[in-house]
Amino acid sequence: EVLPSVRVRGTTGSAVLGYTTDEVTIDGVTHGLGRTDLLENLLAHRSRGDALLVPLVSTGAFVEVLEAVRATEPVQIDHPWVTWDGEGPARRPLVTDVEAVVDRAADQGALFSEVGAPWAHADRDEVLDELVVDGVPVASVLDGAGTIPTSSPRPYLHPVRTLGGTVVSAHHPPDHDWHCGVGFAIPDLDGVNCWGGRTYVHGEGYVWRDDHGSATVVHAEHHGPSLRQEVVWRDPDDHVALHEDRALAWRAVDTGWELTWSSSFRVPGDAVVRLGGPGSNGRVGAGYGGFTWRFPPCADIAVRTATASGEDAVHGSVAPWVEWSAVFEGVGATIRFEALDHDDPWFVRAAEYPAIGSALAWRTPTLVHPGVPLVRSFRATVSDK
């Protein structure tokens, strides 16, 4: 068993503190230490005026280190490098070779990615464009490079904000790392997982497979309040599986601002391409895949169409529009979605996690034929409540 320790290196020497064994090794010599309970010292300071062993003024360097660590957004470690030990509350993740990697990083004063950790995802999202309405930035267009391979990297919008500044999108949430802001994702693109996470297999459930694809922007044109992107979807071997011509437009409206999203899909050859997901592969009620909006944590959720209200009633329904209202970090906002050229069912999650989308393959796969683009267009109105 590897015991936890803290390493300190300075200009005149180095030390290793075993903070569960109360031993410190300085330049190769180990000393046993006693332990003073800092909480007891704090209570004695308050009750009797004892001097603090760790006065506030001496904690500045520690806090600066914490702030430096916090300044870098964490990235989930990809599943091939993590195993799980134990059951129930005692279950814990084990990262491959983590002790040796930490030792190398400490010895060299380097990042995990710089000492060859296979699980250190060093890429970060690049901002490809910004959506601005009346001088207010309302959304960033990200390339998805910061997404780990098994979360199916792809371009998306995040953060998306109301004109009042309320953030109404989330990316890489702890419950589903592959949920990325506002965008398109396809769980089953001719057998390629371009959604992320485990793949649904009828009769087996969700299983890890080496079947994750990706999508990248290969060309873009920005003209005023509109953006056109050529997106290429690829399989795990980097072969082109699908082409997408994506068009975004945005403008101010009376209630806030409006986003129009249109995706036109083309096959790369002369064969039909099948777009599916758990719903079309046998999981009833799980027809997610297509245009998806993941919300950050929110409260007082109200979701409705013209004829239905609540998650259970709206989920799986076909309606020209659906509206999501909620309170985000104490501020209310409403997002109204409209289906412009199709009648796909709406996919809704509120109790388990907050998200809404349009199901591309609710029960059966959608086919893209050579020479016949498949188009899905939406309008979203984002309003301060």
N, C-alpha and C positions, 0 to 999 in steps of 0.2 A: 504494500500500500504506500502510495506517495503522500507524504504529509504536507499540508499547506505551509507556505512560507512567504516571507516578504524579503526581496533583495534590495539592498541599497548600495550604490556605487558612487564614490566621491573622488576628489582629486588626490586624496592621501590614503585611500584604502577602500575596502568593501566589507559588507556585513550581510549575513543571512539570518533573519529572525524566524524561528519556528514558533508560530504564535499559538499552537496547541500544546507544544512541549515546553514552552517557556525557556527556550535555549537560544542563544545568539552565537553565531560563529563569525569571528572577526579575523580576517586574513588567515584563515585556516585553524584558528584556535577557538574551541567551543566553551562557552561559559553557561552555567545554569543560573537562571534568574528566578526571583520570586515573582508573584503577581499581585498587583494592587488593583482592586476593583474601582474603575473610574466612576461608576455610578455611585458607589458608596462615598467616594471623594467629593462628588458633586453635591450629594445630600449633606455631607458634613460641611461643605462650603456654605450652603444655604442656611443650615441650622446653627453652626458654630463659628463661621467665618474662616474655616481652614483654607489655607492657600490651595488654589487649583493646581493639580499636577500638570494639567494641559490647559493653560489659559487660552482664551479665545484668540489672542493675538498670535499665538504660535501655530494656529491651524490654517493659516493663509496658504501655505505651499500645498497642503493636502487638498484644500478646496480648489485650488488652481488646477491640480492634476485631474480631479473629478470633472471640472468644467471642460478641460481639454478632451477628455474621453467622451463626455456628453455631446460635444460639438460635432462629432462624427456620427451620422445616423447609422444605427446597427443594421447588419445584413444577416438574414437567417443562414445558418450553416446547412448546406444541401444534404439531403437525407442519406446518400451513400456513405457519408463520413460520420454518421451518428448511429449508435446502437443504444438499446435500452436495457437497463438492468433492474431486476426486482419487479414487484407487483404492488398494486394499490398505491397508498400514499407514499410508500418507500421507493416507488419507481423513479429512476433518474436516468438522464441521458449521458452517454459516454462518447466523447469526441475522439476520433481516431488519432492516436499518437500525440494527444494534446500536451502531456507532460514534457515530452522531448521538445516539442515545438516552442513551448513557453520558455524552457531553458535556453534554447538557441536565441530566441528573441531577446531575453534578458541579457545573455552574454554579449550579444552583438549590438544591443541598443537599437533594434530594428523592428519593423512591423512584421506581423505574421506572414503577410504576403511576400515580404522581402527575404524571409528565411525558408521559403518553399512549402508553407502549409498548403496542402492540396484543397482544403476547405475554405481558404481565405479568398472570398470574392472581392477583388480589388476594383472592379469597374464601378462607376457611378453613372447615374442618369445624366444625360446631356439635355439641356433645354434647347429644343429645336425652334421654338417659336413662342410668342406670347399673344394671347387674345386680350385686346384692350377695348373697353366700351366707355365712351365719354371721358377718356383720360384715365380710367380706372382699370388696372390689370385684373381680369376676371378668371383667367386660366392659363396654365403653362402647358405647352406641348412637350412631352418627354419622350426620349427615344427608347427607354426601357432597358438600357445597358446595365442598370443597377439591379436587375432582376436575376436571381440565380437560375441556372439551367432548368431545374425541374419545376420551376414556376412559369416556364414558357415565356421568355422575354418578348415583349411587343410594345409598340408605341401607345401612349395613352395621355389623357389630360389629368393633371394634378399639380398643385391644388386648384380646385374650382371654387370660386367665391361668389357670393352675392355682391351687388354694387355697394352694400354696406360693409363688406369685408368679412362676412361670416363664411368660414370654410365648410363646404358641403360635399367634399369628396375625401376618400381615404385610400391609402395604398399600403400594401404589405402588412395588413393587420395581423395580430398574433393568431387569430383563429383560422385565417386562410391567407397565407403569404402571397398566393398567386392572384388575389383580388387587387386589381390595379386601377384605381380612380375611375375614369370614364373612358370606355373604349370598346373594342370588339375582341372577342375571344371565342375559339371554337374547340370544344372538348374532343371531337372526333373528326379530324380532317383526313378522310380516307385512311383511318387507322393511326393517325398522328395526333398526339395530345397537344393541342395549341391553346389549352386552357390553363394547365398547370396542376400540380399535385398528383394524387393517385388517379389511376384510370379505372372507370367503372367497367367491370366484366360481369355479364349476366351469369348468375349462379355462384359467383365468387365474391361479389361486392367490389369494394375499392382496393386495388392492389398497386404497388409500385412497379412500374415498367420503364424500361429505357426507351420510351417512345415520345419524348418531348420535343416539340418543334419550336419555332420562333418566328417572329415577324420583324422586318426592318423597313425603314423608310429609305428608298433608293433615289427618290427625286421629289422635290417640293417646290411649289410656287406660291408666293404670298402676294395677293393683290388687294390692297385696301383691307376691308373687313372680311376677307375670305382667304382660305388656304386650300390648296390642292396638294395631295400627297400620293405618290405611287408607293404602295406597300407590297412587299414580297413575303409570302409565307413559305417557310422551308421545313423539311423533315429533319430528323436527327442527323442524317448524312449530308445535310446542307443542299439537298436537291430542292428545286422550286416545286412546291405543291399547289400554289394558288397565287393569282395576282389580284390585287385590290386597288381600285381607283377611289380614293377617299376625298371627299369635299366637305369642308367646314365653312360655315358663314355665321356671323354674329352681329347683333345690333341691339340698340336700346329699344325698349318697349315701355308702355305706360306702367306696367307692374314691376319692371326690373330690366332684365336683359334676356335675349333669346339666342339659343344655339341651334343651328340646323346642321344635322349630320347625315351624310349620305355615303354609303359604301356600295360600290359596284364590283362584283367578283367575276373574274375570268379564269378559265382553265388554262394551264400552261401548254397543253398539247391537244390531241384529238380524242381523248378519253373523257368520259363523264367523271366528275369529282363528287364524292358523297360527303355532305356535311351533317354530322350527327352529334350525339351526346348521350348522357345517361338515359334520358327519356326515350329516345329512339332505340336504345340498346336494352330496354327492358325495365328500367327503374321508374315506376309509376309516380307521377307528380314531380319528377326531377328533370324536366325538360329545359334546363338552363343551357345557355350558349348562344352567342350573338351579341347584340348591343347590351352592355351592362354598366350600371352605375352603382358603385359601392360607396355608401355613406359612412362618415365617421360616427362614433358613438353619439346617440341622440335619445331624447325622451319625448314623451307625449306624442307618439307617432300616430298619425291618421293617414290612411291610404284609402283611396276611393276612385271609382269611375262614376259615370252618370247613373248607373243602375246598381252598383254594388259598393259595399263599405267593409273595411277590415281585411286583414291578411288572408284569412281563409276564403272569403268571398271573391276577392280580386285575383288571387293566385290562380292561374290557369284560365282566366276569363279572356274573352276577345272583346275589345272595346276600342273606340277611336282614340281615347285618351285615358290616362291614369294620373292621379295627383298624389304627391307625397308631401305631407306637412309634418314638421317636427321641431323640437327645440335643440339647438346645437350649442353646447357650452353656454347655456343660459339665454341664447338668442334664437328667436323663431325664424324659420325660412320655409318656403314652399317651392317645390319643383314639379312642374306639370309637363308630362310627356305626351307627345302625340305621335301616332303611327301614320305616316304620310302615304305609303304606297303598298300596304300589305295588311294582313289580318292575323299575324302571329299572336299567340296567347302571351299574356303578361306573366312574367315570373317575379314573385314577390317573396321576400324574407324580411320579417320584422322581429319576431320573438327570438330566433336563433342568432341572427346578425342582421344589420340594416342594409338592404340592397334591393334594387329593382332592375329588371331587364326585359328584353323582348326575346321570347324563346324561338330560336331558329329551327329547332327540331324537337317539338314538344313530344310527339309520339312516333313520328316517322322521320327518316332522314330527308333533308332537302338536297336536291340534285342540281349541280351546275353543269349545263351542257355546252359543248364546244360551239362557239359563235353566238351564244345566247347569255349575256351577262345576267347575273343574279343581283338585284338591287334591293337594298333595305335603307329606307330614309326615315329620319325622326326629327322632331322639333322638341326642344326642352326650354321651358321658360323658367328662369331662376329669379325668385322674388324674395325680398325681405318681408317677413310675415307682418 
